[in-house]
Amino acid sequence: MDFRDLKYFVAIAEEEHLGKAAEKLFKTQPALTKAVDRLEEQLGAELFERVGRGIRLTDVGQTLLVRARQIVFMLDDTAREIGDFAQGRGGSIRLG
């Protein structure tokens, strides 16, 4: 799974609308559709179902959303922490 696809998936799931997620992410709808297609192909299951003009997560999609949010949070937090450390704003000091 690609991290970017997971970030897109979370945004789509939270917006419950592909167009709104595309606007939020400054991406095109076809790009987000391809990301969802890749995830569905890798997982072998549908993640969304159409409901009127919007979309809704399937049971598999709900399960992935819980994990994807954790993964996105952990990777973003790690990047922030490493960036802080690299710029001298993090780390530990020992006094003896």
N, C-alpha and C positions, 0 to 999 in steps of 0.2 A: 504494500500500500504506500502510496505517495503522500507525504505530509500535506502538501498543497491540496490534494484532493480531499483529505480529511477536513481541512480548514474550510474549504468550499462547502462540503457536506454539512458541517455544523451551521454555517450561515444560512444555507437553504432550509435546513430543518427549523431553525429559529424563526425565519421570516415566513415559512410555510407558503412561499411564492418564489418562483425562479426569477422573475423579473425584478422583484424587490431585492433579492439577494444579489443579483447582478449589479444593480445600482449601488448597493452598499459596498460591494467589493471592487467596484470600478472595473468589472469584467463584462464580457458579452454572455448572453444566455447560451449560445452554442458552446462556449468554453465550459460553462458550468454543467451543461448537459453531458458533455464528454467526460467530465470528472466523475459524475454520477454513474455513467455507463461503465467506466473503468472499474469503479468500486463494485458495482453489481456483478460484473464479469468475474472479478477476482473472488468475490464472496459466493457467487452462484445463487444469489437471491435478490429479489426486488427490494429496494429501500423505501420507495415512495409509491403512493397510489394517488391518482387524480381525484379531486373532489371539487366539483363545480369549476370555478376559475382558479382554484388553488391546488395545493398538494398536501398530503398527509403521510406521515411516516407509517410504514408497515411495522409489524412486531419486530422483525429483524432490524429495521431502521431505528426503532426505539433502543434496541440493545446496542447497536453501533454508536448511537448518539451519546450514550452514557460513557462509553470507552473513548470515543473520539474527543469529547470535552476534556477528559482526564489527560489524554495524550497531548492535545494542543496546549493545555495549561502547563504541563510539565516541560514541554519543549520551549515555550515562550519564557517560562521562569528560568530555565537553564540558560538560555541565550542572554537574558537580562543579567543573571548572576555572573556569567563569564565576562560579559561586557563590563560590568562594574569592577570586577577583579582586574581585568586588563587595563582599565583606566585608573587604577589605584584607589578606587572607592570601596573595595572589598578586601577580604583576606583577614588574617589574624596577626596580632602582634604579641610576642611573649616578652615579658619583663622578668629579669632574674634577680 
